Amino acid sequence: MRLPISPPGPKRARLVRIKATCVRREKNRYNPKQSRLDWHKTTLDSSFNLQFIQLNEPPPRPDHQNEEADSGISPIACFMSDFFWAFKKTNKYFWPVLKRSWVWLLGVTICSEAMYQYFTYIAQNYRPPSGVNIPATLGDLVASLLEFIVLTMLIPQRVMELDRNDPPQSFIGFAKKYIKPLTAESLRALAMTILWTLVFIVPGIFKYVRYFLVGYVVVADPEYEAGNVDALKESNRLVKGITIELFIFVVILIFLDSWQSTLREHDPFTTAPVVAALATVVFFFLNYYANVFLFMLYQSRKLRLGHSVTAES
């Protein structure tokens, strides 16, 4: 329910104080149940930042030295608030974004699925002596990179256009602008993840999750474009506090991807075209929904935590 806009009063001032406490991570200890209830009331709607606009007060600068629990609210409660906000926004933008992007999404799906099917066929019919099918492995990697690059740039572009009520812009021009920094930052994140993996597997997984929002920082953060924010540090800051929950979400995505690969091997288009086509459609919508949700989760974390310290200093 959208919060009513009313002149400042005792109740409204109390809501503002609660919101400011959550953002600043102050160490005042509130009743946990009451804090969670008030937090959900003030954050489930995307217009909660109007609290400060109506009172002519600037949004408070958050204190990044404290953890989520310093405000008296558990990390799980904060994540659930972000989760439901992102879920609500995903349902709102799912079809509008799809209508604006269906040509590109259909083309990418057909191209990537054709590559998957082709290299799966190679893997099943060509068994090298070494046991490692390099062409099939490289083909799967190229198809995955194609989906990653297009979805990471296309979905944020369309969502930001809808937020600004702008008409659809050329995706090619948008991609030309961000393809180089996105590639560079993704390679940086990959290199750091590999280095931490060499130390031990668990730190590598930890860093992989912490850098999961790097692509959205590159294409959607104006502070990064201005050169005031490091993409890896900003992603690490946004994921901090929801690492375990985001890890569970990433594991679910990996499981769905593995399930889709298994279906490709057992029911390819050459032997079961109907089953393969149905599976392609189902996993397309799941993958598309997951990517929209991830960007909405990124937006939710930006709203909660504000700009980075680096950008403001």
C-alpha positions as CSV (number, residue, x, y, z in Angstrom):
1,M,0.0,0.0,0.0
2,R,1.4,3.4,-1.0
3,L,2.2,5.6,2.0
4,P,0.0,8.7,2.1
5,I,1.7,12.1,1.6
6,S,0.8,14.3,4.6
7,P,2.4,17.2,6.4
8,P,5.0,16.5,9.0
9,G,3.5,15.2,12.3
10,P,4.3,13.0,15.2
11,K,3.5,9.7,13.4
12,R,5.2,10.8,10.2
13,A,8.3,12.0,12.1
14,R,8.5,8.6,13.8
15,L,8.5,6.8,10.4
16,V,11.3,9.1,9.2
17,R,13.3,8.4,12.3
18,I,12.9,4.6,11.8
19,K,13.9,4.8,8.1
20,A,16.9,7.0,9.0
21,T,18.0,4.5,11.7
22,C,17.8,1.6,9.2
23,V,19.9,3.4,6.6
24,R,22.5,4.9,8.9
25,R,23.0,1.6,10.8
26,E,22.9,3.4,14.1
27,K,23.5,1.3,17.2
28,N,20.3,2.3,19.0
29,R,18.5,-0.8,20.1
30,Y,14.9,-1.0,19.1
31,N,12.5,-3.8,19.8
32,P,13.4,-6.3,17.0
33,K,9.8,-7.3,16.3
34,Q,8.6,-3.6,16.2
35,S,11.6,-2.6,14.0
36,R,11.0,-5.4,11.5
37,L,7.3,-4.5,11.3
38,D,8.0,-0.8,10.7
39,W,10.8,-1.5,8.3
40,H,8.4,-3.7,6.1
41,K,5.8,-0.9,6.2
42,T,8.3,1.7,5.0
43,T,10.3,-0.3,2.4
44,L,7.9,-2.6,0.5
45,D,6.8,0.3,-1.7
46,S,9.3,2.0,-4.1
47,S,8.2,5.4,-3.0
48,F,9.6,5.2,0.6
49,N,12.3,7.7,-0.3
50,L,9.6,10.4,-0.6
51,Q,9.6,10.5,3.2
52,F,12.7,12.7,3.1
53,I,11.6,14.7,0.0
54,Q,8.3,15.8,1.7
55,L,10.2,17.0,4.7
56,N,12.8,18.8,2.6
57,E,15.6,16.8,4.2
58,P,18.4,15.1,2.2
59,P,18.8,11.4,2.4
60,P,21.1,10.6,5.3
61,R,24.6,9.4,4.6
62,P,24.9,5.7,5.7
63,D,27.5,4.5,8.1
64,H,29.2,1.7,6.2
65,Q,31.4,0.7,9.1
66,N,28.6,-1.2,10.8
67,E,26.9,-4.4,9.8
68,E,23.2,-5.0,9.2
69,A,22.6,-6.1,12.8
70,D,23.9,-2.8,14.2
71,S,20.6,-1.2,13.6
72,G,18.7,-3.8,15.7
73,I,17.4,-5.6,12.6
74,S,18.7,-9.0,11.7
75,P,20.4,-9.6,8.3
76,I,17.7,-12.1,7.4
77,A,14.9,-9.5,8.0
78,C,16.8,-6.9,5.9
79,F,17.3,-9.4,3.1
80,M,13.6,-10.4,3.2
81,S,12.6,-6.8,2.9
82,D,14.9,-6.4,-0.1
83,F,13.7,-9.7,-1.5
84,F,10.0,-8.8,-1.4
85,W,10.7,-5.3,-2.8
86,A,12.6,-6.9,-5.7
87,F,9.9,-9.5,-6.2
88,K,7.2,-6.9,-6.3
89,K,9.2,-4.8,-8.8
90,T,10.0,-7.8,-10.9
91,N,6.3,-8.7,-11.3
92,K,5.6,-5.1,-12.3
93,Y,8.3,-4.8,-14.9
94,F,8.3,-8.4,-16.3
95,W,5.9,-7.9,-19.2
96,P,6.8,-4.3,-20.0
97,V,10.5,-5.1,-20.3
98,L,9.6,-8.2,-22.4
99,K,7.5,-6.2,-24.8
100,R,10.3,-3.8,-25.4
101,S,13.0,-6.5,-25.7
102,W,11.3,-9.5,-27.3
103,V,13.2,-9.2,-30.6
104,W,16.6,-9.3,-28.9
105,L,15.6,-11.9,-26.4
106,L,14.2,-14.1,-29.1
107,G,17.3,-13.7,-31.2
108,V,19.7,-14.4,-28.3
109,T,17.6,-17.4,-27.2
110,I,17.6,-19.0,-30.7
111,C,21.3,-18.3,-31.3
112,S,22.4,-19.6,-27.9
113,E,20.1,-22.7,-28.1
114,A,21.4,-23.5,-31.6
115,M,25.0,-23.4,-30.3
116,Y,24.1,-25.5,-27.3
117,Q,22.4,-28.1,-29.4
118,Y,25.2,-28.2,-32.0
119,F,28.0,-28.6,-29.5
120,T,25.9,-31.1,-27.5
121,Y,25.7,-33.1,-30.7
122,I,29.4,-32.9,-31.1
123,A,30.0,-34.0,-27.5
124,Q,27.8,-37.0,-28.0
125,N,29.3,-38.1,-31.3
126,Y,32.9,-37.2,-31.0
127,R,34.8,-38.7,-28.2
128,P,38.5,-37.6,-28.2
129,P,41.1,-39.9,-26.7
130,S,41.9,-37.5,-23.9
131,G,38.3,-37.5,-22.7
132,V,38.1,-33.7,-22.9
133,N,35.9,-32.4,-25.7
134,I,37.5,-29.0,-26.2
135,P,35.2,-27.8,-29.1
136,A,32.0,-28.7,-27.1
137,T,33.4,-27.0,-24.0
138,L,34.3,-23.8,-25.8
139,G,31.0,-23.8,-27.6
140,D,29.0,-23.9,-24.3
141,L,31.3,-21.2,-23.0
142,V,30.6,-18.9,-26.0
143,A,26.8,-19.5,-25.7
144,S,26.8,-18.7,-22.0
145,L,28.9,-15.5,-22.6
146,L,26.4,-14.4,-25.3
147,E,23.5,-14.8,-22.9
148,F,25.4,-13.1,-20.0
149,I,26.5,-10.0,-22.0
150,V,23.1,-9.4,-23.6
151,L,20.9,-9.9,-20.5
152,T,23.3,-8.0,-18.3
153,M,23.0,-4.9,-20.5
154,L,19.5,-5.3,-22.1
155,I,17.4,-5.7,-18.9
156,P,18.9,-2.7,-17.0
157,Q,18.6,-0.5,-20.1
158,R,14.9,-1.3,-20.4
159,V,14.1,-1.0,-16.7
160,M,15.8,2.4,-16.5
161,E,13.9,3.6,-19.6
162,L,10.6,2.6,-17.9
163,D,11.6,4.3,-14.7
164,R,12.2,7.5,-16.7
165,N,9.2,7.0,-18.9
166,D,11.5,7.2,-22.0
167,P,10.7,5.5,-25.3
168,P,12.8,2.4,-26.2
169,Q,16.3,3.3,-27.3
170,S,18.7,1.4,-29.5
171,F,20.3,-1.5,-27.7
172,I,23.3,-1.5,-30.1
173,G,24.3,2.0,-29.1
174,F,23.9,1.1,-25.4
175,A,26.0,-2.0,-25.9
176,K,28.7,-0.1,-27.7
177,K,29.0,2.2,-24.7
178,Y,29.2,-0.4,-22.0
179,I,30.6,-3.5,-23.7
180,K,34.3,-2.6,-23.0
181,P,33.9,-1.6,-19.3
182,L,31.6,-4.6,-18.7
183,T,34.2,-7.0,-20.3
184,A,37.1,-5.4,-18.3
185,E,35.3,-5.5,-15.0
186,S,34.0,-9.0,-15.5
187,L,37.6,-10.2,-16.3
188,R,38.8,-8.4,-13.1
189,A,36.1,-10.1,-11.1
190,L,37.0,-13.5,-12.7
191,A,40.7,-13.0,-12.0
192,M,40.1,-12.1,-8.3
193,T,37.8,-15.1,-8.0
194,I,40.4,-17.4,-9.4
195,L,43.1,-16.0,-7.2
196,W,41.0,-16.6,-4.1
197,T,40.1,-20.0,-5.3
198,L,43.8,-20.9,-5.4
199,V,44.0,-20.1,-1.8
200,F,41.1,-22.4,-1.0
201,I,37.8,-23.2,-2.6
202,V,35.6,-21.5,-0.1
203,P,37.1,-18.0,-0.4
204,G,36.8,-18.3,-4.2
205,I,33.0,-19.1,-3.8
206,F,32.7,-16.2,-1.4
207,K,34.3,-13.8,-3.8
208,Y,32.2,-15.1,-6.7
209,V,29.0,-14.2,-4.8
210,R,30.4,-10.9,-3.6
211,Y,31.1,-9.9,-7.3
212,F,27.8,-11.1,-8.6
213,L,26.5,-7.5,-9.1
214,V,29.5,-6.1,-10.9
215,G,27.7,-6.0,-14.3
216,Y,24.8,-4.0,-12.9
217,V,27.2,-1.5,-11.3
218,V,28.9,-1.0,-14.7
219,V,25.7,-0.3,-16.7
220,A,23.5,1.3,-14.1
221,D,25.6,3.3,-11.6
222,P,26.3,6.9,-12.7
223,E,29.0,7.2,-10.1
224,Y,30.9,4.4,-11.8
225,E,30.6,6.1,-15.2
226,A,32.0,9.3,-13.6
227,G,35.0,7.3,-12.3
228,N,34.2,7.7,-8.6
229,V,33.3,4.1,-7.9
230,D,35.2,0.8,-8.3
231,A,32.9,-1.8,-9.6
232,L,34.3,-4.7,-7.6
233,K,34.3,-2.7,-4.3
234,E,30.8,-1.4,-5.0
235,S,29.4,-4.9,-5.7
236,N,31.2,-6.2,-2.6
237,R,29.5,-3.4,-0.5
238,L,26.0,-4.1,-1.9
239,V,26.2,-7.9,-1.4
240,K,27.7,-7.5,2.1
241,G,25.0,-8.5,4.5
242,I,23.1,-10.8,2.1
243,T,26.0,-13.0,1.0
244,I,24.5,-16.3,2.3
245,E,21.0,-15.6,0.9
246,L,22.4,-14.6,-2.5
247,F,24.6,-17.7,-2.5
248,I,21.5,-19.8,-2.0
249,F,19.9,-18.0,-4.9
250,V,23.0,-18.6,-7.1
251,V,23.0,-22.3,-6.2
252,I,19.4,-22.5,-7.4
253,L,20.4,-20.8,-10.7
254,I,23.3,-23.3,-11.2
255,F,20.9,-26.2,-10.5
256,L,18.5,-25.0,-13.1
257,D,21.3,-24.5,-15.6
258,S,22.5,-28.1,-14.9
259,W,19.0,-29.4,-15.3
260,Q,18.7,-27.7,-18.6
261,S,22.0,-29.1,-19.8
262,T,20.8,-32.6,-18.8
263,L,17.6,-32.2,-20.8
264,R,19.6,-31.1,-23.8
265,E,21.7,-34.2,-23.7
266,H,18.7,-36.6,-23.1
267,D,16.1,-34.9,-25.4
268,P,17.9,-33.0,-28.2
269,F,16.0,-31.4,-31.0
270,T,17.2,-34.1,-33.4
271,T,15.3,-36.9,-31.5
272,A,12.6,-35.1,-29.4
273,P,11.9,-31.7,-31.0
274,V,8.6,-31.1,-29.0
275,V,10.1,-31.8,-25.6
276,A,13.3,-29.8,-26.5
277,A,11.2,-26.8,-27.7
278,L,9.0,-26.9,-24.6
279,A,12.0,-27.1,-22.3
280,T,13.6,-24.1,-24.1
281,V,10.6,-21.9,-23.6
282,V,10.2,-22.8,-19.9
283,F,13.9,-22.2,-19.1
284,F,13.9,-19.0,-21.2
285,F,11.2,-17.5,-19.0
286,L,12.9,-18.8,-15.8
287,N,16.3,-17.3,-16.9
288,Y,14.7,-14.0,-17.9
289,Y,12.7,-13.7,-14.7
290,A,15.9,-14.4,-12.6
291,N,17.8,-11.7,-14.4
292,V,15.1,-9.1,-13.9
293,F,14.9,-10.1,-10.3
294,L,18.7,-9.8,-9.8
295,F,18.6,-6.2,-11.2
296,M,15.7,-5.3,-9.0
297,L,17.6,-6.7,-6.0
298,Y,20.6,-4.5,-7.0
299,Q,18.3,-1.5,-7.1
300,S,16.9,-2.4,-3.7
301,R,20.4,-2.6,-2.2
302,K,21.3,0.8,-3.7
303,L,18.2,2.4,-2.2
304,R,18.9,0.9,1.2
305,L,22.6,1.6,1.4
306,G,22.8,4.8,-0.7
307,H,25.9,5.9,-2.6
308,S,29.3,4.5,-1.7
309,V,31.7,6.4,0.6
310,T,34.1,6.6,-2.3
311,A,31.6,8.4,-4.4
312,E,30.9,11.0,-1.7
313,S,34.4,11.6,-0.5
